[in-house]
Amino acid sequence: MSLPVSSQPRAKTLAELADATGGRIEGDASQSAIALAHPQEAGDPRAMVVLLDADVAAKLAQAGARFELALAPEALTLPEGLVQHVLRVPRPRHALAILLKLFDRPPSHSQGVHPTALIDSSARLAADVCIGAYCVVGPDCVMGARTILLPHVTLGANVTLGDDCLLYSGARVYDRVTLGDRVTLHANVCIGADGFSYVTPEAGSVESARASGGRIEARNTDLLKINSVGSVIIGDDVEVGAGATIDRANLGATRIGRGTKIDNLAMIGHNNTIGENCLIVSQVGVSGSCRIGDRVVLAGQAGIKDHTTIGDDAIVMAKSGVMADVAAKTIVAGLPARPQREAFQQVALIGRLPEMRQELTRLKKRTEALEQALLETLERLSPEGGARV
C-alpha cells in the first residue's frame, strides 16, 4: 500500500543561509532557523522574521517586540535590541525567494503508485515516480525520474513528462503533449485542448468586414471546425498557474520556452510560440499564431491579437489590447496598445476633459459676444449710418 509523503524542512544555520543567499551575518552564525515568518505572526523564536521596512521595524521596537533571528537588507538600520542575530542581504526579494524555497514543504503525496490509479500497460515510468489516487496514465506515456502526479491527474496517450515534474490535482494533459524537466502544472490546468479555429464555406461576417473596411456584408452560415492535430511542447522549468489553458496547434506545435511562468487563468491559444523566461500574468489572453520573444512580460488581463509578434524584453502593461506588432524592449499600454508615454499622455488628457469642456464653453460664449459686438459695429457703419466696411 502506498504511503503519504510530506517532508518537514530541517533547521538551517545562519551560516548555511548566508551561503545560499550571499548574505552577511550579524551575530552568531551557528544559530538555526526552522522557518521564515511575518514579524506580526512570529511565535516560535527559531523562526526568522522578515524585516524589510524601516517604519515597520521602528513600530515593532516601540511596541516592545524582540526577535532572535531576522532577515534584513544591508542598508536597513534596525532599532537597538530589536533583533539578536541578523542575516543581511543585498537584494531582499531575491534572498526571500531562495529562503522560501529552502524552507518550503512539498505537497503531501503518495509514495509509488496508488492502488486506485489506472496505468496503461504500455506506459513507461521511471522507478521513483509518485502517482496519486484516481490518476489516469494513458497509452505510451513516458514519465521521468521523481515526477509526481497528485490525485485526479489525467494524462492522455503519448504524453511525455520529464524529470522532477509536479502536476497538481485536476491537471489534464491531452494526447501527444511533451513537458520538459521540472515543469509544474497547478490545479485544473488544461494542456493540449483543441484550438478555437473555425471556417465558413463562403466568406463570412468577419472576412467581409475586413475586406470592406468595416461593413458586414456576409453571414456566418455553417461553422466548420479546423481540427487541431498538432501538439504542445513545454520547455524545462516552466510553471503554469491554476486554471490556465494552453491549446494544441492545428499543425506543428504550440511552444512554451524554458523558464516561462504563466499565472492563474491565463489562456494561450493554438500555434503560439512563446520564448524563454517570460512572465504571463493572470487572465492574459494570447490569440492564435503569435510569436512572443524571450523575457517578455504580459501584465494582467492583457489581450494579444492573432498573428502578432512581440519582440524580446517587451512589456505589455495591464489591460492593454495589442492589435499590432510590438518592437523589442518597448513598453506599451492602453487599448489599442501604444507606446507607454503616448498612452499615459492620452489618459492624462482624458482626465482634463471636464476642465477643457468648461474652457471651451467659456471661449464659445466669449466668441459669440465678440461676434455680436462686431455685427453691431457693422450696422452702425452701414450706408444708412454713412459708411460700410
Buried (B, 14 or more C-beta within 10 A) or exposed (E): EBEEBEEEBEEBBBBBBBEBBEBEBBBBBEBBBBBBBEBEEBEEEBBBBBBBEBEBBBEBBEEEBEBBBBBBBEEBEBBEEBBBBBBBBEBBEEBBEBBEEBBEEEEEBBBBBBEEBEBEEEBEBEEBBBBBBBBBBBBBBBBBBBBBBBBBBBBBBBBBBBBBBBBBBBBBBBBBBBBBBBBBBBBBBBBBBBBBBEEBEEBBEEBBBEEEEEEEEBEBEEEEEBEBEBBBBBBBBBBBBBBBBBBBBBEBBBBBBBBBBBBBBBBBBBBBBBBBBBBBBBBBBBBBBBBBBBBBBBBBBBBBBBEBBBBBBBBBBBBBBBEEBBEBEBBBBBEEBBBBEEBBEEEEEEEEEEEEEEEEEEEEEEEEEEEEEEEEEEEEEEEEEEEEE
